[in-house]
Amino acid sequence: MKLFLSTLTAIVLFYSCTSQKEISKPKEEEKPAAAVEKKKIFSFTYEMQKSKTNSSLRGISVIDSLNAWASGSNGIYLHTTDGGKNWIEGKVKGFETLDFRDVEAFDKNTAIIMSVDAPAFFFKTTDGGKSWKRRYMNRDAKIFFDGIAFWDDKNGIAFSDPIDGKFFIVSTKNGGDTWEEFPSLYMPSALNGEGGFAASGTSIAVSGKDLAWIGAGGAERTRIFLSQDGGENWRAIYTPLKNGTSSCGVFSLCFKDDLYGVAVGGDYKNDKDKSSNCAISDDGGLSWQLVDKNQPNGFRSSVAWNGTYKFYLTTGTSGSDYSVDDGKTWMPINTQSFNGIGISKSDGSCFVVGDKGAIARVRVK
């Protein structure tokens, strides 16, 4: 009997155990491999234009595929209404020797040109350059305007190298017809030797309704000045760009929106040196990170955002480069020498200008 019970118990236990399902951890679903997005590669063609001038061109403003304005030394301004096939050359009567380092155009008829040193003038045309009216004048012996920029067709800002130890700021709220000089009380004091650069008129940048940035150099530290109220109040932010001599610093700034921006420069006396020549910001210019790998291939005097094709373009006397990842890495285009870049906000049309009357239309594929 005991043997029978033992055998029966063993049989029951056996079937009880074998009838239980095996408990195991469920298999994790295999996640699909993350897609690696390839950087878009563009091809660029620089089509040289016939400008019929030997002046050094610094300013360039592009309205659309047909209309653009340029400006430079010896009182020169240039205007095209046919996409660069023909450039109409002109001078402001009575001011033929001025150096117009920057131009801001609003349409095929309306533009403002800026001369740099004392006496400094802003002139405006509303008839395609047939006539110009003086809209601002400054006779201070220390004046030296570096650039001008507009938030829209009414509100604009311009800056000069320091006067009495502080950068000098003027602004307009009526399309450049009148200009107001801001008091220097809320502008940080300039460092010893610090100033702006008028290499392309783009060492000042604006975004949104009232954000503005100014790039500077020539001192023991390189700084960018930020205003969040249209130029009334400023703060100075140190950057990692090249510094220490009068030829080093931030030469150009561009923000594609309120947060993401690029600053370029370096040492214009050593234009093939690519060290510390580019920095980027993702917080509206409150901080800057040096691009120390795959940076632009030398000194750069202008940088611009192409909102149509979604890339940054930069140029200088040792060549041009572009970036499709907000300035983190750059790809070389050529080694041709240019000073400034103009890109249309409406359709992405692009022109570059340089010394000895150089103008090229930049074709992108």
DOLOLUM-622978 format. One record per atom (N, C-alpha, C, O, CB): residue in one letter; x, y, z. Coordinates in steps of 0.2 Angstrom, whole numbers, plus 5000, padded with zeros to 4 digits. Glycine has a CB too. Layout:
AXYZ ...
***
This chain:
M500449945000 M500050005000 M500450065000 M500350114996 M499550005006 K500950065004 K501450125004 K501750134998 K501850194995 K501950115010 L501950074995 L502250084988 L501850114983 L502050154979 L502550014986 F501150094983 F500650114979 F500550194979 F500550234974 F500050084979 L500550214986 L500450284987 L501050324985 L500950384982 L500350304994 S501650304986 S502250334984 S502250344976 S502450394973 S502850304986 T502050294973 T502050294965 T501550344963 T501650374958 T501950224963 L500950344966 L500350384964 L500550464965 L500450504961 L499750374968 T500950474971 T501150544972 T501650564967 T501650624965 T501450544979 A502150524965 A502650544960 A502250554953 A502550604950 A503150484959 I501750514952 I501450524945 I501050594945 I501150634940 I500950474944 V500750614951 V500350674951 V500850734951 V500750784947 V499950674958 L501450734954 L501950784954 L502150794947 L502350854945 L502450774959 F502350734944 F502650744937 F502150774932 F502350824929 F502750664934 Y501550754932 Y501050794928 Y500950864930 Y500750904925 Y500350754927 S500950874936 S500850944938 S501350994936 S501251044934 S500750944946 C501950964936 C502551004934 C502551014927 C502651074924 C503250974936 T502450964923 T502450964916 T501851004913 T501951034907 T502450894913 S501351014916 S500751054914 S500851124915 S500451164912 S500151034917 Q501351154919 Q501451224920 Q501851254914 Q502351224912 Q501851234927 K501651314912 K501951344907 K502651374909 K502751394915 K501551404904 E503151374905 E503751394906 E503751474906 E503451504902 E504351374901 I503951504912 I503951574913 I504651604910 I505151584913 I503851594920 S504651644906 S505251674903 S505151754902 S504551774900 S505551644897 K505651794901 K505551864899 K505351864892 K505651834888 K506251904901 P504951914891 P504751914884 P505251944880 P505651994883 P504051964883 K505351924874 K505851954870 K505752024868 K505152044866 K505951914863 E506252064868 E506152134867 E506152144859 E506452114855 E506752174869 E505652184857 E505652204850 E506252234847 E506552284850 E504952244849 E506452214842 E507052234839 E506852304835 E506452314831 E507352194833 K507252354838 K507152424835 K507452434828 K508052404827 K507352474840 P507152464824 P507452474817 P508052514818 P508052564822 P506952504812 A508552504814 A509152544814 A509052614812 A508652634808 A509652514809 A509352664816 A509152734815 A509452754808 A510052734806 A509552774821 A509052794805 A509252814798 A509752864799 A509652914802 A508652834794 V510352864795 V510852914795 V510752964790 V510752944784 V511552884795 E510553024791 E510453074786 E511053094783 E511453124786 E509953124789 K511153094776 K511653114773 K511653184772 K511153214771 K511753074766 K512253224773 K512253294772 K512153304764 K512453274760 K512953324774 K511753354763 K511653374756 K512253404753 K512553454756 K511053424756 I512453384747 I513053414744 I512753464738 I512353434734 I513453354741 F513053524739 F512853564733 F513453574729 F514053564731 F512653634736 S513353594723 S513853624718 S513753694716 S513153714716 S513853574711 F514253734716 F514253804715 F514653824709 F515153794708 F514553834722 T514353874705 T514653904700 T514653974701 T514154004702 T514353884693 Y515254004700 Y515354074701 Y515454104694 Y515954104691 Y515954094706 E514954144692 E514954174685 E515154244686 E514754284689 E514154174682 M515754264684 M516054324684 M515654374680 M515454364674 M516754324682 Q515454434683 Q515154484679 Q515554544677 Q516154544679 Q514554514684 K515354584672 K515654644670 K515454704673 K514954734672 K515654644662 S515854724678 S515654784682 S515854854679 S515654904681 S515854774689 K516354854675 K516654914672 K516954954677 K517055014676 K516154944668 T517154934683 T517554974688 T518154934691 T518154874691 T517054994693 N518554974693 N519154944696 N519154964704 N519654944707 N519854974693 S518554984706 S518555004713 S518454934718 S518254884715 S517955044715 S518654944724 S518554884729 S517854884731 S517654934734 S519054894735 L517554834730 L516854824731 L516754784738 L517054734739 L516454794726 R516354814742 R516254784749 R515554774750 R515354724753 R516554834754 G515054824748 G514354814750 G513954774744 G514154784738 G514054874751 I513554734746 I513154704741 I512454684744 I512454654750 I513454634738 S511854704741 S511254684743 S510754664738 S510754694732 S510854754747 V510454604738 V510154564733 V509354564735 V509154544740 V510454494732 I508954594730 I508254594731 I507954524728 I507554494732 I507954654727 D508154504722 D507854444719 D508354424714 D508854454713 D507154454717 S508054384709 S508554354704 S508754414699 S509154394695 S508154304700 L508354464699 L508454514694 L508854574697 L509254614693 L507854534690 N508654594703 N508854664706 N509354654711 N509254614716 N508254694708 A509954694711 A510454694716 A510754764716 A510854794710 A510954634715 W511054774721 W511454844722 W512154824725 W512254774729 W511054894726 A512654854723 A513354854726 A513654914727 A513454964724 A513854804721 S514154924731 S514454984733 S515254974735 S515454914737 S514155024739 G515655024734 G516355024736 G516655084736 G516355144737 G516654974731 S517355084735 S517755144735 S517655184729 S517355174724 S518555114736 N517955244730 N517955294725 N517255314723 N517055334717 N518255274718 G516855314728 G516155344727 G515655304723 G515155324721 G516155404724 I515855234722 I515555194717 I514955164720 I514955134726 I515955144715 Y514355164717 Y513855114718 Y513655084711 Y513755114706 Y513155154721 L513355024711 L513154984705 L512454954706 L512254944712 L513654924704 H512154944701 H511454924701 H511254884695 H511454904689 H510954984701 T510954824696 T510754784690 T510054774691 T509754764696 T511154714690 T509654774685 T508954754685 T508854694680 T508254674679 T508554814683 D509354664678 D509354604674 D509754544676 D509954504672 D509554624667 G509854534682 G510154474685 G510954474684 G511254424684 G509954414682 G511154534683 G511954544682 G512154544675 G512754554674 G512254484686 K511754544670 K511954544664 K512254614662 K512754624659 K511454534659 N511954664665 N512254734665 N512254764672 N511754764675 N511854774660 W512754804674 W512854834680 W512854914678 W513354934675 W513454814684 I512454954681 I512455024680 I512855054685 I512755044691 I511755054680 E513355094683 E513855124688 E513655194689 E513455224684 E514555114685 G513655214695 G513555284697 G513955314703 G514255274706 G512855294698 K513855374704 K514155404709 K513755464712 K513355494708 K514855444708 V513755474718 V513355524721 V513655594720 V514255604722 V513255524729 K513355634716 K513555704714 K513855744720 K513555754724 K513055744710 G514455764719 G514855804724 G515155764730 G515455794734 G514355844727 F515055694729 F515355654734 F515755594731 F515655534733 F514855624739 E516055604726 E516355554721 E516955524725 E517255474722 E516555584715 T517255544730 T517855514733 T517655474739 T518155444742 T518355564735 L517055464741 L516855434747 L516955354747 L516955324741 L516155444749 D517055324752 D517155244752 D516455214755 D516355224761 D517755224757 F516055194751 F515355164753 F515455094754 F515455044750 F514855174747 R515555074761 R515755004763 R515054964763 R515154904764 R516055004769 D514454994763 D513854954764 D513354984760 D513255044759 D513754944771 V512854944758 V512254964754 V511654914757 V511754854757 V512354954747 E511154944758 E510554904760 E509954924755 E509754984755 E510254924767 A509754874751 A509254894746 A508554864748 A508554814751 A509454864739 F508054894746 F507354874748 F506954854742 F506554804742 F506954934751 D507054884736 D506754864730 D507254884724 D507754914725 D506054884729 K506954884718 K507354904712 K507554974712 K507955004709 K507054874706 N507055014716 N507155084716 N507455114722 N507755174722 N506455114714 T507455084728 T507555104734 T508155074737 T508155014738 T506955104739 A508655114739 A509255094743 A509555144747 A509455204746 A509755064737 I509955124752 I510355164756 I511055144756 I511255084756 I510155164763 I511555194755 I512255184755 I512555214760 I512355274762 I512555204748 M513155184763 M513455214769 M514155224768 M514555174766 M513355164775 S514455284769 S515155294769 S515455284776 S515055294781 S515255364766 V516055284776 V516355254783 V516655314787 V516455314793 V516855214781 D517155354785 D517455394789 D517255474789 D516855484784 D518255394789 A517555514793 A517355584794 A517455624787 A518055624785 A517655614800 P517055664785 P516355664788 P515955604784 P515955594778 P515955734786 A515555564788 A515255504786 A514555524784 A514155564787 A515155454792 F514255494779 F513655504776 F513255444775 F513455394773 F513655554770 F512555454775 F512055404773 F511655434767 F511355494769 F511655364779 F511655404762 F511255434756 F510655384754 F510755324755 F511655454750 K510155404752 K509555364750 K509255384743 K509255444742 K508955374755 T509155334739 T508855344733 T508155314733 T508055254736 T509255324727 T507655344729 T507055304728 T506855304721 T506255284719 T506455344732 D507355324717 D507155324709 D507755284706 D507855294700 D507155394707 G507955224709 G508455184705 G509155214704 G509555194700 G508155164699 G509355264709 G509955294708 G510055354704 G510555384703 G510455244706 K509455374701 K509555434697 K509655504701 K509955544699 K508855454693 S509455494708 S509555554712 S509655524719 S509355474721 S509055604712 W510055554723 W510155534730 W510055594735 W510255644734 W510955504731 K509755574741 K509655624746 K510055614752 K510055554754 K508955634747 R510455654755 R510755644761 R510255634767 R509855684768 R511255704763 R510355584771 R509955564776 R510255564783 R509955564788 R509555504775 Y510955564783 Y511255574789 Y511955594788 Y512255584783 Y511255504793 M512255634793 M512955654792 M513255664799 M512955674804 M512955724789 N513955644800 N514255644806 N514955674804 N515355634801 N514255574810 R515155724808 R515855754806 R516355744812 R516855764811 R515755834806 D516155704817 D516655684822 D517255654819 D517155604815 D516255634827 A517855674821 A518455654818 A518555574819 A518955544816 A519055694821 K518255554825 K518355484826 K517855434823 K517855374824 K518355474834 I517355464819 I516855414817 I517155374811 I517555394807 I516255464814 F516955304812 F517055264806 F516555204806 F516555164810 F517855234808 F516055214802 F515555164802 F515755104799 F516055094794 F514955194798 D515555044802 D515754974800 D515154944796 D515354894792 D515954934806 G514554954798 G513954914794 G513354944796 G513254984801 G514054844796 I512854924792 I512154944793 I511754884792 I511854844787 I511955004788 A511154874795 A510654824794 A509954844796 A509854884800 A510954764799 F509454804793 F508754824794 F508454764796 F508454704793 F508454854787 W507954774801 W507554714802 W506954714797 W506754654796 W507154734809 D506754764795 D506254764789 D506254834785 D506854864786 D505454764793 D505854854781 D505954914777 D505854974781 D505955034778 D505354914772 K505754974787 K505655034791 K506255044797 K506555094798 K504955044795 N506354984800 N506754994806 N507454964804 N507554904802 N506454944812 G507955004806 G508654984804 G509155014810 G508955054814 G508855014798 I509754994809 I510255014814 I510955014811 I511054974806 I510254964820 A511455054813 A512155054810 A512555074816 A512355094821 A512155114805 F513255054815 F513655064821 F514355084818 F514555074813 F513755004825 S514755124823 S515355154821 S515855124826 S515655104832 S515355224821 D516555124824 D517055114829 D516955154835 D516555204835 D517755124826 P517255144841 P517155184847 P517355254847 P517855274843 P517555154853 I516855294850 I517055364851 I517055374858 I516555364862 I516455414847 D517555404861 D517655414868 D517555354872 D517255354877 D517155464870 G517855294869 G517855234873 G517255184872 G517255134875 G517955244880 K516755204868 K516155164867 K515955164860 K515955214856 K515555184872 F515655104858 F515455094851 F514855144850 F514455154855 F515255024849 F514855174844 F514355224842 F513755194838 F513855164833 F514655284839 I513155204841 I512555174838 I512055224835 I511855274839 I512255124843 V511755214829 V511255254827 V510655204824 V510855154822 V511455304821 S510055234824 S509455194822 S508955234818 S508955294819 S509155154828 T508555194814 T508055234811 T507355194811 T507355134812 T508155244803 K506855224811 K506155194812 K505755214806 K505155194805 K505855214818 N506055244801 N505655264795 N505955254788 N505955294784 N505455344795 G506355194788 G506655174782 G507255214780 G507455214774 G506155184776 G507555244785 G508255284784 G508155354782 G508655384780 G508555244779 D507555374783 D507455454781 D507755494787 D508055544785 D506655464780 T507655474793 T508055504798 T508355454803 T508155394803 T507555554802 W508855474807 W509255434811 W509355464818 W509455524818 W509955414808 E509255424823 E509355444830 E509955414833 E510155354832 E508755424834 E510355454836 E510955434839 E510855414846 E510555444850 E511555484839 F510955344848 F510855324855 F511355344860 F511955354858 F510855244855 P511155364866 P511655374871 P512155314872 P511855264872 P511355404877 S512755334874 S513255274875 S513155244882 S513555204884 S513955294874 L512755274887 L512655254894 L512655174894 L512955144899 L512055284897 Y512255144890 Y512155074891 Y512555024886 Y512354974885 Y511355054890 M513055054883 M513555014879 M514155004883 M514455054886 M513655054873 P514354944884 P514954924888 P515554964885 P515654974879 P515154854888 S516054974889 S516655014887 S517054964882 S517154904883 S517055034893 A517354994877 A517754964873 A518454944876 A518754984880 A517955004866 L518754884874 L519354864876 L519954904873 L519754944868 L519554794875 N520554904875 N521054944872 N521154914865 N521354854864 N521754944876 G521054964860 G521254944853 G520654914850 G520654894844 G521754894853 E520054904853 E519454864850 E519054914845 E519054974846 E519054844856 G518854874840 G518454914835 G518154864831 G518154804832 G518954954831 G517754884826 G517354844821 G517754834815 G518354864814 G516654874820 F517454794810 F517854794804 F517254804798 F516754774798 F518054714803 A517454844794 A517054864788 A517254834782 A517154854776 A517054944787 A517454764782 A517654734776 A517154714772 A517254704766 A518054664779 S516554704774 S515954684770 S515254714772 S514754704769 S515854614770 G515354764778 G514654784780 G514254744784 G513654754786 G514354814775 T514554684786 T514154624789 T514354614796 T514254554798 T514154564785 S514754654799 S514954644806 S514454664811 S514554664817 S515654684807 I513854684808 I513254694812 I512654654809 I512654644803 I513054764812 A512254614813 A511754574811 A511154584815 A511154604821 A511954494811 V510554574812 V509954584816 V509454524814 V509554484810 V509554644814 S508954514819 S508454454818 S507854474822 S507854514826 S508754394821 G507254444820 G506654454824 G506454524823 G506554554818 G506754434831 K506254554829 K505954624828 K506454674831 K506454734830 K505354634832 D506954654836 D507354694839 D508054664842 D508354694846 D507054724845 L508154604839 L508854574841 L509354604837 L509254614830 L508854504841 A509954624839 A510554644835 A511154624838 A511254614845 A510554724835 W511654604834 W512354584836 W512854624832 W512754644827 W512454504835 I513454644836 I513954674833 I514654634834 I514754614840 I514054744836 G514954624829 G515654584830 G516254634830 G516254684827 G515754544824 A516654624835 A517254664836 A517954634836 A517954564836 A517154714842 G518454664836 G519154634836 G519654684837 G519554744839 G519254594830 G520254664836 G520854714837 G521054724844 G521554764845 G520654784834 A520854684849 A521054684856 A521354624858 A521354574854 A520454714860 E521454624865 E521754564868 E521254504868 E521354444869 E522054574875 R520554524868 R520054474868 R519554494862 R519454554860 R519654474875 T519254444859 T518754454854 T518054454857 T517854404861 T518854404848 R517654504855 R516954504858 R516454514853 R516554544848 R516954564863 I515754494855 I515154504851 I514754544856 I514654524862 I514854444848 F514454594854 F513954634858 F513254614856 F513054614850 F514054714857 L512854604861 L512154584859 L511654634862 L511754664868 L512054514863 S511154654858 S510554694861 S509954664859 S509854634854 S510554764857 Q509454664864 Q508854624864 Q508254674864 Q507654664864 Q508754584869 D508454744863 D507954794863 D508054844857 D507954904858 D507854824869 G508254824852 G508354864846 G508954914846 G508954964842 G507754904845 G509454904851 G510054944851 G510054994856 G510555024857 G510154974845 E509654994861 E509655034867 E510155014872 E510555054875 E508955044870 N510054944874 N510554914879 N510954864876 N510654824871 N510054894885 W511554854878 W512054804875 W512354764881 W512454794886 W512554844871 R512554704879 R513054664884 R513554644879 R513454624873 R512654614887 A514154634882 A514754604878 A514854534880 A514854514886 A515354654880 I514954494875 I515054424876 I515754404873 I515854414867 I514554384873 Y516154374877 Y516854344874 Y516754294869 Y516354244871 Y517354334880 T517154284864 T517154234859 T517754204859 T518254234860 T516854254852 P517854144856 P518454104855 P518854124849 P519354094847 P518354034856 L518554174845 L518954184838 L519554224839 L519754244845 L518454234834 K519954214834 K520654244835 K520754314837 K520354354835 K521054234828 N521254324841 N521254394844 N522054414845 N522454374843 N520954394851 G522154464848 G522754484850 G523154544846 G523654574848 G523254424850 T522954544840 T523254604835 T522654644832 T522054624832 T523654564830 S522854694829 S522354744826 S522054714820 S521454734818 S522654804824 S522354654817 S522054624811 S521554564812 S521354534808 S522554604806 C521454554819 C521154494821 C520454504824 C520354564827 C521554444826 G519954464823 G519354474826 G518754444823 G518854404818 G519254544828 V518154464824 V517554444821 V517354494815 V517254554817 V516954444826 F517354474809 F517254514803 F516554514801 F516354554797 F517754494798 S516154454802 S515554454800 S515054404804 S515354364807 S515554424793 L514454424805 L513954384809 L513354374804 L513154414800 L513754424815 C513054314806 C512354304802 C511954254807 C512254204809 C512454274795 F511354274808 F510854234812 F510354214807 F509954254804 F510554264818 K510254144806 K509654124802 K508954134806 K508454134802 K509754044800 D508954134812 D508354154816 D508654184823 D509154204823 D507954084817 D508154184828 D508354214834 D508854174838 D509154204843 D507754224838 L508954114837 L509454074841 L510054054837 L510654054840 L509054014843 Y510054034831 Y510654004828 Y510954054824 Y510754084819 Y510353944823 G511654064825 G512054104822 G512754084821 G512954034824 G512054174825 V513054114816 V513754104814 V514154164814 V513954214812 V513854064807 A514754164817 A515254224817 A515854194813 A516154144815 A515454244824 V516154234809 V516754214805 V517254274806 V517054334807 V516654194798 G517854264804 G518454314804 G519054274804 G519254234799 G518354354811 G519554294809 G520254264808 G520654324808 G520554374811 G520354224802 D521254314804 D521754374803 D521754384796 D522054344792 D522454344806 Y521554444794 Y521554464787 Y522254474784 Y522354474778 Y521154524786 K522754484788 K523454484786 K523754414785 K524354414782 K523854524791 N523454364787 N523654294786 N523054254784 N522754214787 N523954264792 D522854274778 D522154244776 D522154174774 D521554144773 D521954284770 K522654134774 K522654064773 K522654024780 K522553964780 K523254044769 D522754064785 D522654034792 D521954024794 D521554064794 D523054074797 K521753954795 K521053944797 K520953924804 K520453904806 K520853884793 S521453944808 S521353934815 S520953984818 S521054044817 S522053924819 S520453964823 S520054014827 S519654064822 S519654124824 S520454044832 N519454034816 N519154084812 N518354074811 N518054114807 N519354074805 C518054034815 C517354024815 C517054004822 C517353954825 C517153974810 A516454034824 A516154004830 A515354004829 A515154044824 A516354054836 I515053964832 I514353964831 I513953964838 I514253954843 I514153894828 S513353994838 S512953994844 S512253964842 S511953974837 S512854074845 D511953934848 D511253904847 D510853934853 D510253914854 D511353834848 D511053994856 D510654024861 D510554094860 D510554134865 D510954004868 G510554124854 G510454194852 G511054234853 G511054294854 G509954214856 G511654204854 G512254244854 G512454254862 G512954294863 G512254304851 L512154214866 L512354224873 L513054184875 L513354194879 L511854194878 S513154134870 S513754094871 S513954074864 S513554064859 S513654034876 W514654064863 W514954044857 W515353984857 W515853984862 W515254104853 Q515353934853 Q515753874852 Q516253884846 Q515953894841 Q515353814853 L516853874847 L517353874842 L517253814837 L517153754840 L518053874845 V517253824831 V517253764826 V518053754825 V518353794821 V516853784819 D518253704827 D519053684827 D519153624822 D519753604822 D519353674833 K518653594819 K518753544814 K518253554808 K517753574809 K518653474817 N518553544802 N518153564796 N517853634796 N517353644794 N517553514796 Q518253684798 Q518053754798 Q518253784791 Q518553744787 Q518453784804 P518053844790 P518153874784 P518953874783 P519353874787 P517853944784 N519153874776 N519853864775 N520253924774 N520653934769 N519853824768 G520153964779 G520554034779 G520154084782 G519654074785 G520854044773 F520454144782 F520154204784 F519454214780 F519454214774 F520554264784 R518954234784 R518354254780 R518054314783 R518054334789 R517854194782 S517854354778 S517554424779 S516854434779 S516554484781 S517854474775 S516454384777 S515754384776 S515454314777 S515654264774 S515554414769 V514854314780 V514454254780 V513754264780 V513554324782 V514554214787 A513354224776 A512654244775 A512254174774 A512554124773 A512554274768 W511654184776 W511154124776 W510754124770 W510454174768 W510754124783 N510654064767 N510254054761 N509654014763 N509653954764 N510654024755 G509054054765 G508454024767 G508153984762 G507753944764 G508054074770 T508253994756 T507953954751 T508253884750 T507853834750 T507953984744 Y508953874750 Y509253814749 Y509553784756 Y509753734756 Y509853824745 K509453824761 K509653804768 K510353784769 K510553734771 K509253744770 F510753834768 F511453834769 F511753904771 F511553954769 F511853794764 Y512353904775 Y512753964776 Y513253964771 Y513553914769 Y513053964783 L513454024768 L513954034763 L514454084767 L514254134769 L513654054756 T515054074766 T515554114769 T516154134764 T516254084760 T515854094775 T516454194764 T516954204759 T517454254762 T517354284767 T516654234752 G518054254758 G518554304760 G519054304755 G518954274749 G518854274767 T519654334756 T520154344751 T520454274749 T520854274744 T520654394753 S520354224753 S520754164752 S520254104749 S520454054749 S521154134758 G519554124748 G519154074746 G518454074749 G518254124753 G519454014746 S518054024747 S517354024750 S517153954752 S517553904750 S516854044744 D516753944757 D516553884759 D515753884761 D515453934761 D516953864766 Y515453824762 Y514753824764 Y514653774769 Y515053724770 Y514353814758 S514053774773 S513953734778 S513153714778 S512753764777 S514053764785 V512953654779 V512253634779 V512053614786 V511453584787 V512153574774 D512453614791 D512353594798 D512453654803 D512753644808 D512753534800 D512153714801 D512153774805 D512853794807 D513053814813 D511753754812 G513353784803 G514053804804 G514553754808 G515053774809 G514053864808 K514253694809 K514653644813 K515253624809 K515853614811 K514253584816 T515153614802 T515653584798 T515553624791 T515053644789 T515653514797 W516153634788 W516153674782 W516453634776 W516953594777 W516453744783 M516253644770 M516553614764 M516753674759 M516453714758 M515953574761 P517353664757 P517653714752 P517353714746 P517053664743 P518453704752 I517353774743 I517053784736 I517553804731 I517653774726 I516453844736 N517953854733 N518453884728 N518953924732 N518953934738 N518253914722 T519453944729 T519953994732 T519954064729 T520454094730 T520653964731 Q519454084726 Q519354144723 Q519254204728 Q518954184734 Q518754154718 S519554254727 S519554314732 S518954354732 S518754384726 S520154354732 F518554364737 F517954404737 F517954434744 F518254414749 F517354374735 N517554494745 N517454524751 N516754514754 N516754504760 N517554594750 G516254524750 G515554524753 G515054474750 G515254454744 G515254584753 I514554454753 I514054414750 I513354444751 I513254474756 I514054344754 G512954444746 G512254464746 G511754404744 G511854374739 G512154524742 I511254384748 I510854334746 I510154354747 I509954384752 I510954274751 S509754344742 S509054374742 S508654324747 S508654264747 S508754364735 K508254364751 K507754324756 K507154294753 K506854254755 K507554374762 S507054324747 S506454304743 S506554234739 S506054194739 S506154354739 D507154234736 D507254174731 D507954144732 D508054094728 D507054194724 G508354164736 G509054134737 G509554154732 G510054124732 G508954064737 S509354204727 S509854224723 S510454254726 S510354284731 S509554274718 C511054244723 C511654264727 C512154294723 C512254274717 C511954204730 F512454344725 F513054384722 F513554394727 F513454394733 F512854444719 V514254384725 V514754404729 V515154464726 V515154464719 V515254344730 V515554504730 V515954564727 V516654564730 V516754534735 V515554624728 G517054594727 G517754594729 G518154654726 G517854704724 G518154524727 D518854644727 D519254694725 D519254704717 D519054654713 D519954684727 K519554764715 K519554774707 K518954764704 K518954734698 K520154734705 G518354784707 G517754784703 G517454714702 G517054704698 G517754814697 A517754664706 A517454594705 A516754584708 A516654594713 A517954544709 I516354554703 I515654534705 I515554464702 I515754454696 I515154584703 A515254424706 A515054354703 A514354334705 A514154344711 A515654304705 R514054304700 R513354274702 R513454204704 R513854174700 R512854284697 V513254184710 V513354114712 V512754074711 V512154084713 V513454114720 R512854024706 R512353974704 R512453914709 R512953894710 R512453954697 V511853894711 V511853834716 V511453774713 V510853784710 V511553854723 K511753714713 K511353654711 K511353604717 K511153554716 K511653624705 
***
